Amino acid sequence: MADYLTSWLLALVQTALFVASAPLLAGWIKRVKCRLQNRRSPPVIQPYRDLVRLFRKEMLLAEESSWLFRAAPYVIFGATVLAAAVVPLVAVRLPTSAIADVIVLVGFFALARFFLALAGMDVGTAFGGMGSSREMTIASLAEPALLMAVFTVAMGAHTTDLSVVIERILSHGLMIRPSFVFAALGLMLVAVAETGRIPVDNPATHLELTMIHEATVLEYSGRHLALIDWASQIKLMIYAVLIANIFLPWGVAVQFSAGALLLGAMAVSLKLAVLATVLAVSETLFAKMRLFAVPQFLGFAYLLCLLGMLSHVILEVGG
């Protein structure tokens, strides 16, 4: 009974740590980008300051908005936090990851996106409808590639439980397999598209011809905008942790001792810092692509994930 309560307590602490440290990852990426572009960088804690400022500001609601517009930020934030609870951050064998697998994780992402698109259209502005249309177009192309990457990993471990997948990879040691390489590359491209990063989207601009995610949240302010921005930062961290802990799982705690948990926290922090630096470098080197080129980008991601699954079926099954 004590072990059961301890595992639930660790699961809650891990989820809280996930949610609390997501703005720090966004701040680190912004700081590295500024340094690479020879600009004065804001403090790493600047996203926390922005969230506090938004929570303190007054909310302005359009007269045409319905209850859906007001409820959507809470649904989006709640679904994203539940998605974060499913992903092993520091340790595996936690009850939250056992009751929901990676398919449910994709479902939480879809639920948040569905309400984001509805909220964008609810006010009836041209920008909101345009952003919702573009958001759903990208989602329709990104989700098949995401599912293909997930199925490739799941087939290798014979389960969709993320904790079991990570434990299995840890138990087998370092094995560079074609299926994992293709799936990792495909998932990285999907992560760039799903989190609205360059070259697919640029959350720092509000240009009419290029806006995607920003167009759907243009009418939000105050606490509602803070929740949506925070959910976006959590989603970015979820994808970074998925890439870091599935394909580079070393350091993830498989026991609940203090030493193992501390080592797990240090390992995931180091891996996230490296991944964030790689993302900042890529965003510095590449420009935002035209909207009409996004299907080709996501088509290439799907091709990589498909090659990963075919590599597993042809080369690795029975090996």
C-alpha positions as MATLAB code, in Angstrom:
seq = 'MADYLTSWLLALVQTALFVASAPLLAGWIKRVKCRLQNRRSPPVIQPYRDLVRLFRKEMLLAEESSWLFRAAPYVIFGATVLAAAVVPLVAVRLPTSAIADVIVLVGFFALARFFLALAGMDVGTAFGGMGSSREMTIASLAEPALLMAVFTVAMGAHTTDLSVVIERILSHGLMIRPSFVFAALGLMLVAVAETGRIPVDNPATHLELTMIHEATVLEYSGRHLALIDWASQIKLMIYAVLIANIFLPWGVAVQFSAGALLLGAMAVSLKLAVLATVLAVSETLFAKMRLFAVPQFLGFAYLLCLLGMLSHVILEVGG';
ca = [
       0.000    0.000    0.000;
       2.845    2.364    0.875;
       4.568    1.638   -2.449;
       1.294    2.296   -4.287;
       0.842    5.689   -2.605;
       4.497    6.543   -3.193;
       4.199    5.789   -6.910;
       1.102    7.987   -7.214;
       2.836   10.781   -5.296;
       5.836   10.538   -7.624;
       3.521   10.602  -10.642;
       1.868   13.807   -9.402;
       5.239   15.407   -8.622;
       6.558   14.425  -12.051;
       3.524   15.957  -13.779;
       3.843   19.137  -11.708;
       7.546   19.308  -12.594;
       6.635   18.835  -16.262;
       4.138   21.699  -16.217;
       6.314   24.012  -14.128;
       9.501   23.595  -16.159;
       7.938   23.915  -19.643;
       8.321   27.734  -19.728;
      11.973   27.299  -18.727;
      12.601   25.206  -21.856;
      10.945   27.888  -24.015;
      13.101   30.536  -22.342;
      16.270   28.528  -22.973;
      15.454   28.183  -26.684;
      14.805   31.916  -27.002;
      18.037   32.752  -25.167;
      20.167   30.475  -27.364;
      18.534   31.869  -30.530;
      19.281   35.439  -29.459;
      22.918   34.576  -28.743;
      23.284   32.876  -32.129;
      21.780   35.906  -33.870;
      24.021   38.370  -31.959;
      21.019   39.921  -30.199;
      20.640   40.808  -26.535;
      18.921   37.814  -24.979;
      16.126   38.014  -22.407;
      16.500   36.124  -19.111;
      15.736   32.415  -19.211;
      12.810   33.062  -16.848;
      11.214   35.607  -19.234;
       8.348   33.174  -20.210;
       7.388   32.982  -16.510;
       7.236   36.794  -16.361;
       5.094   36.866  -19.504;
       2.659   34.338  -18.039;
       2.380   36.283  -14.771;
       1.776   39.504  -16.720;
      -0.975   37.867  -18.775;
      -2.646   36.347  -15.697;
      -2.777   39.840  -14.141;
      -4.211   41.556  -17.234;
      -7.899   42.060  -17.793;
      -9.660   39.656  -20.165;
     -11.459   41.178  -23.129;
     -14.174   39.070  -24.768;
     -15.817   39.707  -28.116;
     -19.568   40.273  -27.941;
     -20.129   37.499  -30.479;
     -18.191   34.919  -28.469;
     -20.055   31.994  -26.945;
     -19.360   29.746  -23.964;
     -17.151   27.668  -26.230;
     -14.692   30.556  -26.679;
     -14.441   30.985  -22.892;
     -14.182   27.264  -22.131;
     -11.642   26.360  -24.832;
      -8.495   27.650  -22.994;
      -9.306   25.522  -19.943;
     -10.000   22.429  -22.078;
      -6.777   22.953  -24.075;
      -4.692   23.447  -20.930;
      -6.331   20.501  -19.137;
      -5.875   18.122  -22.081;
      -2.232   19.149  -22.427;
      -1.539   18.601  -18.715;
      -3.155   15.141  -18.942;
      -0.943   14.407  -21.952;
       2.101   15.447  -19.898;
       1.059   13.031  -17.133;
       1.250   10.129  -19.598;
       4.872   10.803  -20.642;
       7.680    9.462  -18.397;
       9.868   12.454  -17.580;
      12.233   11.277  -14.838;
      11.048    7.752  -13.965;
       9.090    4.855  -15.463;
       6.688    2.378  -13.834;
       4.446    5.219  -12.628;
       0.656    4.640  -12.480;
      -0.232    7.572  -14.753;
       1.709    6.100  -17.663;
       0.235    2.657  -16.991;
      -3.409    3.744  -17.273;
      -2.964    5.672  -20.535;
      -0.773    4.623  -23.455;
       0.691    6.534  -26.360;
      -2.557    6.256  -28.392;
      -4.360    8.130  -25.620;
      -1.562   10.700  -25.711;
      -2.277   11.368  -29.393;
      -5.979   11.610  -28.475;
      -5.270   14.330  -25.897;
      -3.370   16.306  -28.549;
      -6.302   15.914  -30.961;
      -8.812   17.033  -28.309;
      -6.827   20.202  -27.568;
      -6.465   20.995  -31.260;
     -10.174   20.401  -31.883;
     -11.176   22.976  -29.271;
      -8.493   25.389  -30.493;
      -9.943   25.247  -34.000;
     -13.511   25.671  -32.714;
     -12.475   28.671  -30.604;
     -10.771   30.261  -33.612;
     -14.008   30.056  -35.620;
     -16.340   30.920  -32.751;
     -15.841   34.706  -32.884;
     -16.424   34.745  -36.631;
     -13.392   36.809  -37.653;
     -11.524   36.189  -40.895;
      -8.226   35.556  -39.104;
      -9.756   33.008  -36.740;
     -11.334   31.000  -39.550;
      -8.154   31.156  -41.618;
      -6.004   30.003  -38.687;
      -8.371   27.152  -37.812;
      -8.396   25.974  -41.416;
      -4.594   25.996  -41.618;
      -4.252   24.350  -38.181;
      -6.520   21.447  -39.140;
      -4.832   21.069  -42.539;
      -1.444   20.655  -40.887;
      -2.931   18.323  -38.266;
      -4.447   16.087  -40.949;
      -0.966   15.648  -42.419;
       1.023   15.473  -39.176;
      -1.120   12.989  -37.240;
      -0.673   10.065  -39.705;
       3.107   10.552  -39.541;
       2.954   10.782  -35.742;
       0.897    7.587  -35.504;
       3.259    5.815  -37.903;
       6.249    6.757  -35.702;
       4.356    5.634  -32.606;
       3.400    2.298  -34.191;
       7.018    1.698  -35.250;
       8.216    2.145  -31.664;
       5.285    0.124  -30.292;
       5.920   -2.785  -32.664;
       9.546   -2.965  -31.547;
       8.519   -3.215  -27.884;
       5.273   -5.158  -28.488;
       3.319   -2.588  -26.439;
       1.969    0.961  -26.597;
       2.850    1.640  -22.949;
       5.597    4.281  -23.004;
       7.104    3.112  -19.715;
       7.467   -0.448  -21.000;
       8.917    0.823  -24.292;
      11.598    2.824  -22.463;
      12.362   -0.039  -20.063;
      12.738   -2.466  -22.961;
      15.153   -0.143  -24.773;
      17.160    0.332  -21.569;
      17.343   -3.413  -20.958;
      18.631   -4.101  -24.484;
      21.300   -1.376  -24.359;
      22.495    0.744  -27.288;
      21.191   -0.705  -30.564;
      21.165    1.610  -33.580;
      18.389    0.086  -35.671;
      17.146    1.505  -38.995;
      13.547    1.562  -37.793;
      14.395    3.724  -34.781;
      16.562    6.096  -36.822;
      13.803    6.657  -39.395;
      11.131    6.975  -36.698;
      13.238    9.461  -34.703;
      13.877   11.658  -37.754;
      10.194   11.552  -38.729;
       9.063   12.362  -35.201;
      11.435   15.352  -35.094;
       9.864   16.796  -38.249;
       6.359   16.164  -36.872;
       7.329   17.847  -33.602;
       8.470   20.963  -35.473;
       5.111   21.138  -37.295;
       2.917   20.268  -34.304;
       4.549   22.819  -31.998;
       4.463   25.628  -34.562;
       8.221   26.139  -34.873;
      10.312   27.371  -37.819;
      10.280   26.427  -40.714;
       6.568   25.451  -40.537;
       5.317   28.345  -38.405;
       6.769   31.335  -36.598;
       4.968   32.173  -33.331;
       6.903   35.453  -33.045;
       5.202   37.102  -36.032;
       1.649   38.203  -36.824;
       1.855   38.460  -40.601;
      -1.447   37.770  -42.300;
      -0.026   35.531  -45.014;
       2.029   33.358  -42.664;
       0.054   33.096  -39.425;
      -1.144   29.621  -38.437;
      -1.341   29.045  -34.687;
      -1.296   32.748  -33.806;
      -4.348   33.420  -35.997;
      -6.491   31.040  -33.928;
      -5.640   32.773  -30.630;
      -5.586   36.362  -31.904;
      -8.816   37.279  -30.068;
      -7.659   35.937  -26.701;
      -6.218   38.074  -23.910;
      -5.434   37.958  -20.220;
      -5.816   34.653  -18.381;
      -7.187   32.850  -21.435;
      -4.126   33.725  -23.548;
      -1.804   32.773  -20.662;
      -3.359   29.294  -20.461;
      -3.055   28.766  -24.215;
       0.570   29.967  -24.288;
       1.422   27.773  -21.300;
      -0.230   24.767  -22.997;
       1.873   25.418  -26.126;
       5.057   25.422  -24.023;
       4.010   22.160  -22.325;
       3.302   20.581  -25.719;
       6.774   21.586  -26.949;
       8.312   19.975  -23.867;
       6.224   16.799  -24.330;
       7.612   16.304  -27.825;
      11.162   17.039  -26.623;
      10.823   14.518  -23.776;
       9.353   11.905  -26.130;
      12.330   12.229  -28.470;
      14.839   12.330  -25.604;
      13.456    9.492  -23.477;
      12.344    7.080  -26.216;
      15.312    7.290  -28.544;
      17.946    8.298  -25.931;
      16.529    6.751  -22.730;
      19.753    6.584  -20.721;
      19.428    7.964  -17.208;
      15.664    7.423  -16.867;
      14.998    6.050  -13.376;
      13.589    2.523  -13.196;
      13.671    2.538   -9.392;
      12.204    5.039   -6.939;
      15.382    5.618   -4.902;
      16.540    9.199   -4.339;
      19.782    8.624   -6.237;
      18.051    7.151   -9.286;
      15.462    9.957   -9.393;
      18.163   12.625   -9.047;
      20.184   11.007  -11.831;
      17.029   10.834  -13.977;
      16.299   14.523  -13.426;
      19.871   15.497  -14.311;
      19.901   13.255  -17.399;
      16.615   14.549  -18.817;
      17.662   18.156  -18.113;
      20.891   17.644  -20.050;
      19.129   15.933  -22.958;
      16.461   18.643  -23.159;
      19.108   21.387  -23.094;
      20.940   19.731  -25.997;
      17.736   19.194  -28.006;
      16.645   22.792  -27.383;
      20.038   24.030  -28.560;
      19.734   21.949  -31.740;
      16.253   23.418  -32.328;
      17.552   26.960  -31.778;
      20.414   26.371  -34.242;
      18.035   24.964  -36.882;
      15.660   27.918  -36.460;
      18.609   30.254  -36.914;
      19.811   28.519  -40.074;
      16.432   28.008  -41.793;
      13.769   30.504  -42.796;
      10.042   29.934  -42.589;
       8.796   28.018  -45.606;
       5.794   28.947  -47.706;
       2.500   27.529  -46.494;
       2.078   25.536  -49.701;
       5.398   23.763  -49.025;
       4.230   22.419  -45.633;
       2.465   19.356  -47.157;
       5.739   18.342  -48.820;
       7.553   18.781  -45.489;
       5.044   16.605  -43.632;
       4.886   14.160  -46.536;
       8.627   13.643  -46.117;
       8.078   13.096  -42.377;
       5.437   10.461  -43.171;
       7.802    8.793  -45.639;
      10.514    8.571  -42.966;
       8.088    7.043  -40.459;
       6.794    4.616  -43.087;
      10.367    3.564  -43.889;
      10.878    3.019  -40.164;
       7.923    0.658  -39.980;
       8.925   -1.185  -43.171;
      12.504   -1.494  -41.868;
      11.188   -3.043  -38.680;
       8.933   -5.506  -40.531;
      11.505   -6.494  -43.157;
      14.792   -6.378  -41.235;
      14.068   -6.750  -37.544;
      11.041   -8.984  -37.005;
      12.260  -12.349  -35.840;
      15.786  -10.992  -35.392;
];
